[in-house]
Amino acid sequence: MCGRIACTLAPDEVSRACRYRDRGGRRRRPGWRDGDADKYRPSYNKSPQSVSPVLLSHRHFDKNAPLDECVLASMRWGLVPSWFKENNPNKMQYSTSNCRSESLLEKKSYKGPLMKGQRCVILADGFYEWRRQEKDKQPFFIYFPQIQGPSQGKTEDQCDPMTSALNMENPDMICPPEEASPDLTEEGKAADEWTGWKLLTMAGLFDCWIPPGGGEPLYTYTVITVNASPNLQSIHDRMPAILDGEEEVRRWLNFGEVKSLDAMKLLQSKNTLTFHPVSSLVNNSRNNSPECLQPIDPQSKKEPKPTASSKMMMNWLTSNKSSKRKESDPCEDEGQKESKSETEPKSAGLLQQWLQGAKKPRSN
């Protein structure tokens, strides 16, 4: 399952991290739907009912938009079906933050959006999952392996993700960096490729609910889950359905040419993620700070040694200090109010605080 995520990039950075290639082979940067960039708030610890960035086909909002054009939107986590008759979406009697891929065609709440092509991609730095232990639960942060160069490459050929987290005796072992091959502009200069944190791309469904008495439409989403991959089974038996690479994202979003049953074939367990244990600080959704993401050694209370991965991330962080992250309050309404448990992060994005060694982690 997926009950907590982190998404720390500012709106402009999310857009840059989601560049894609159109039918003509040109690199495009998705824009935000009008006003939605102001509704999204970066956070180290997002829970259901909070607002997250979602990538989807622009044709859902503009029927004249090109078939392959994508747009970013802010949507509330936890699908509210369009047919829900209460005046308050918070009166939903059951949880819709996740939906099992095996039952998409069985449950009314999900079958409707699926058959209408209302497919989306939920974007996040990564997600949290808890492994049951004898006396408590150990939280883990799970994400795409990070490599140098453009962030949309496929991860199938990377080294085994098991080398990342629990293998504490080899902290400097990471996947070898790939050679960056940026696109060139007409002038022959490298395009503005995103070389920062590679966002996790999770398959989801969305719906639009309008209050029975009238009012502003509320867009909400659910994260589709599948059986856990072999390397994650020791943590939990379920995981989000991961879309690995630009082609899978394109097919999932292309509801005009890729029919629902064909798109469902993309919902497979993929052994492409890496992870590390984190502090129990993340257990409380009110905690929203860099320490939520910071790796710990569950066997000791000492601060972990900086890894080669963190050093690599530090290199690009220091070269991108001019990037400003959003810190203002989001625009909210009754339908899209941010969870009260979520507070403003002091600084958003890319594990910045712990990579810079500014703060020590809290132990379990």
C-alpha positions in Angstrom: 0.0 0.0 0.0 1.0 3.7 0.0 -0.1 5.8 2.9 2.5 8.5 3.1 4.7 10.3 0.5 7.2 13.1 0.2 7.3 15.7 -2.5 9.7 18.4 -1.7 10.3 20.1 -5.1 8.9 23.6 -5.7 6.2 23.9 -8.5 8.8 25.1 -11.1 11.1 22.3 -10.2 8.3 19.7 -10.6 7.7 21.0 -14.1 11.3 20.8 -15.0 11.6 17.3 -13.6 8.7 16.1 -15.8 10.0 17.1 -19.2 8.9 14.7 -21.9 9.3 14.1 -25.6 6.3 14.8 -27.9 5.5 13.0 -31.2 7.8 15.2 -33.1 10.7 14.3 -30.8 10.9 17.7 -29.2 11.4 18.0 -25.4 8.5 19.7 -23.7 8.0 21.0 -20.2 4.4 20.6 -18.9 2.8 23.7 -17.5 0.6 23.9 -14.5 -3.2 24.1 -14.9 -4.3 27.7 -14.1 -4.0 28.4 -10.4 -2.9 24.9 -9.4 0.7 25.7 -8.7 -0.5 27.8 -5.8 -2.5 25.0 -4.4 0.4 22.6 -4.1 2.7 22.8 -1.0 6.0 20.9 -0.9 6.2 18.6 2.0 8.5 15.9 3.5 5.5 14.0 5.0 2.3 14.1 3.0 -0.7 12.1 4.1 -4.1 11.4 2.5 -6.3 14.4 2.1 -3.3 16.6 1.3 -2.7 18.1 -2.2 -0.1 16.6 -4.5 1.2 17.3 -8.0 -0.3 15.0 -10.7 0.6 14.7 -14.3 -2.2 14.0 -16.9 -3.3 14.6 -20.4 -4.2 18.2 -21.1 -7.2 16.9 -23.1 -9.0 16.2 -19.8 -9.3 20.0 -19.5 -9.1 21.1 -23.1 -10.6 18.9 -25.8 -8.6 20.9 -28.4 -5.2 20.2 -26.8 -2.8 18.1 -28.8 -3.2 14.4 -28.0 0.3 14.1 -26.5 0.3 17.3 -24.5 0.7 16.8 -20.7 -0.3 19.2 -17.9 0.4 19.4 -14.2 -2.5 19.7 -11.7 -2.9 19.8 -8.0 -5.3 17.1 -6.7 -6.4 15.9 -3.3 -5.2 12.5 -2.2 -8.2 10.1 -1.7 -10.6 9.7 -4.6 -14.1 11.2 -4.2 -16.4 9.6 -6.9 -18.3 12.0 -9.1 -21.5 10.3 -8.0 -20.9 11.0 -4.3 -24.1 12.7 -3.0 -23.0 14.3 0.3 -22.3 18.0 0.5 -19.0 17.4 2.3 -16.4 15.1 0.7 -14.9 14.4 4.1 -18.0 12.3 4.9 -16.7 9.4 2.7 -17.3 6.3 4.7 -14.3 4.3 3.3 -10.7 4.9 2.3 -9.9 5.6 -1.4 -6.3 6.7 -1.0 -5.2 3.3 -2.6 -6.9 0.9 -5.0 -5.8 -2.6 -5.7 -5.0 -3.2 -9.4 -6.8 -6.6 -9.1 -10.2 -5.0 -8.3 -10.2 -1.9 -10.6 -12.9 -3.4 -12.7 -15.0 -4.6 -9.7 -15.5 -1.5 -7.7 -17.7 1.3 -8.9 -15.6 4.0 -7.5 -12.6 3.0 -9.7 -14.2 1.3 -12.7 -16.0 4.5 -13.8 -12.8 6.7 -13.9 -10.8 3.8 -15.5 -13.2 3.2 -18.3 -13.5 7.0 -18.9 -9.7 7.2 -19.4 -9.2 9.3 -16.2 -5.6 8.0 -15.7 -2.9 10.1 -14.1 0.6 9.9 -12.7 1.2 10.9 -9.1 4.6 12.5 -8.6 6.7 12.2 -5.5 10.3 12.1 -4.2 9.3 8.7 -2.8 6.9 7.0 -0.4 7.1 5.7 3.1 6.3 2.2 4.2 6.4 0.4 7.6 7.8 -3.0 8.3 6.2 -4.8 11.2 8.6 -6.0 13.9 8.1 -7.7 17.2 7.4 -4.6 19.3 7.0 -1.8 16.8 7.3 -0.8 13.1 10.3 0.3 11.2 9.6 3.0 8.6 11.5 3.1 5.2 11.7 5.7 2.5 11.4 4.1 -1.0 12.3 5.8 -4.2 14.0 5.5 -7.7 17.7 5.0 -7.6 19.4 8.3 -8.3 21.8 8.7 -11.2 23.6 11.6 -12.8 22.2 13.1 -16.0 18.6 13.6 -17.2 16.1 12.1 -14.8 13.6 10.3 -17.2 15.8 7.4 -18.2 14.6 3.8 -17.6 16.0 2.1 -14.5 15.9 -1.5 -15.6 19.6 -1.7 -16.4 20.7 -0.1 -13.1 22.4 -2.1 -10.4 20.4 -4.1 -7.9 18.4 -1.7 -5.7 19.0 -3.9 -2.7 22.5 -2.3 -2.4 21.0 0.9 -1.2 19.5 0.7 2.2 19.8 -2.3 4.4 23.3 -3.1 3.2 24.8 -0.7 5.8 28.2 -2.3 5.7 28.8 -1.0 2.1 27.4 2.6 2.4 29.4 3.9 -0.6 28.0 1.4 -3.1 25.7 3.0 -5.6 24.7 2.5 -9.2 27.4 3.8 -11.6 26.5 7.2 -13.0 25.2 7.2 -16.5 26.6 9.4 -19.2 24.4 12.5 -19.7 23.4 13.0 -23.3 21.3 16.2 -23.2 19.3 17.4 -26.2 20.7 20.2 -28.2 18.9 23.4 -29.1 19.0 24.8 -32.6 22.1 26.8 -31.5 23.8 23.5 -30.5 23.6 24.3 -26.8 22.5 21.7 -24.2 18.8 22.0 -23.4 17.6 22.7 -19.9 17.5 19.1 -18.8 16.6 18.3 -15.2 19.6 16.6 -13.5 18.1 16.7 -10.0 16.1 14.2 -8.0 14.3 11.7 -10.2 10.7 11.8 -9.2 8.8 8.6 -8.5 6.0 8.1 -11.1 3.1 6.2 -9.7 0.0 5.1 -11.7 -3.3 6.5 -10.5 -6.9 7.3 -11.3 -8.6 10.6 -10.8 -12.2 11.9 -10.6 -14.0 15.2 -10.5 -16.6 15.8 -7.8 -19.0 18.8 -7.9 -21.0 19.6 -4.7 -24.7 18.7 -5.2 -25.6 22.3 -4.3 -23.1 23.7 -6.8 -19.6 25.0 -6.2 -16.0 24.6 -7.3 -15.1 21.2 -8.7 -12.9 19.0 -6.5 -10.3 16.9 -8.3 -9.0 13.9 -6.3 -6.9 10.8 -7.0 -6.1 7.3 -5.8 -2.8 5.4 -6.0 -3.0 2.0 -7.7 -1.2 -0.7 -5.9 0.2 -4.1 -6.9 2.0 -7.0 -5.2 5.3 -5.9 -3.8 8.5 -6.6 -5.8 10.9 -9.2 -4.5 13.2 -6.6 -2.9 10.4 -4.9 -1.1 8.5 -8.0 0.2 10.4 -7.9 3.5 8.9 -4.5 4.2 5.3 -4.9 2.9 3.3 -7.1 0.6 2.0 -4.2 -1.5 3.5 -1.3 -3.4 2.4 1.5 -5.7 2.2 0.6 -9.4 5.4 2.2 -10.8 5.6 3.6 -14.3 9.2 3.1 -15.1 10.4 5.4 -17.9 9.0 8.0 -20.2 7.4 5.5 -22.6 5.3 3.8 -19.8 4.2 7.2 -18.6 3.2 8.2 -22.1 1.2 5.1 -22.7 -0.6 5.3 -19.3 -1.6 9.0 -20.0 -2.6 8.4 -23.6 -6.2 7.5 -23.0 -7.1 8.4 -26.6 -5.0 5.7 -28.2 -4.3 3.2 -25.4 -7.5 1.7 -24.2 -8.1 0.9 -20.5 -7.5 -2.9 -20.7 -4.2 -2.4 -22.6 -3.1 0.3 -20.1 -3.8 -2.1 -17.2 -1.0 -4.3 -18.6 1.4 -1.6 -17.3 0.4 -2.2 -13.7 3.1 -4.7 -12.9 5.3 -5.3 -9.9 8.8 -3.8 -10.8 12.0 -4.5 -9.0 13.4 -1.0 -9.7 13.2 0.8 -6.4 15.7 1.4 -3.7 15.1 2.3 0.0 16.6 3.2 3.3 15.4 3.1 6.9 14.3 6.4 8.5 13.4 7.6 11.9 10.1 7.0 13.6 9.7 10.8 13.4 7.8 10.2 10.2 5.1 8.2 12.0 3.4 11.4 13.0 2.1 13.2 9.9 2.4 16.5 11.8 6.2 16.2 11.6 7.3 17.9 8.4 11.1 18.3 8.3 14.2 17.0 6.5 14.7 14.5 9.3 11.8 12.5 8.0 13.8 11.5 5.0 17.2 11.1 6.6 18.6 7.6 6.6 19.4 5.9 9.9 21.1 2.7 11.0 18.4 0.8 12.9 21.2 -1.1 14.7 22.8 1.9 16.2 21.9 5.4 17.3 24.7 7.1 15.4 24.4 9.3 12.4 25.1 7.3 9.3 28.2 7.9 7.2 27.6 10.0 4.1 27.2 7.8 1.1 28.5 8.2 -2.4 24.9 8.8 -3.4 24.5 11.7 -1.0 27.8 13.2 -2.2 26.6 13.0 -5.8 23.4 14.8 -4.9 25.4 17.4 -3.0 27.3 18.2 -6.1 24.3 19.3 -8.1 22.7 21.0 -5.0 25.7 23.3 -4.7 25.6 24.0 -8.4 21.9 25.0 -8.2 21.8 27.2 -5.2 20.0 29.9 -7.1 16.9 27.7 -7.4 14.2 29.2 -5.1 11.6 27.0 -3.6 8.0 27.9 -2.8 7.4 28.7 0.8 4.1 30.7 0.6 0.8 29.4 1.9 -1.3 27.5 -0.7 -4.6 28.8 -2.0 -7.2 26.6 -0.4 -11.0 26.3 -0.6 -13.4 24.1 1.3 -13.1 21.3 -1.3 -9.3 21.3 -1.5 -8.2 22.2 2.0 -4.7 20.9 3.0 -4.7 18.4 5.8 -4.3 20.3 9.1 -1.6 17.8 10.1 0.7 19.1 7.4 2.9 22.0 8.2 5.1 24.2 6.1 8.5 22.8 5.5 11.4 25.0 6.4 13.2 24.2 3.1 11.9 22.0 0.3 13.5 19.5 -1.9 16.0 16.8 -2.4 16.9 15.9 1.2 18.8 19.3 1.2 19.2 19.6 4.9 20.7 16.2 5.7 22.8 16.1 2.5 24.4 19.3 3.7 24.9 17.8 7.1 23.0 20.7 8.7 21.1 18.6 11.2 21.6 15.3 12.9 18.9 12.6 12.6 16.6 11.7 15.4 16.9 8.1 16.5 14.0 5.7 16.7 
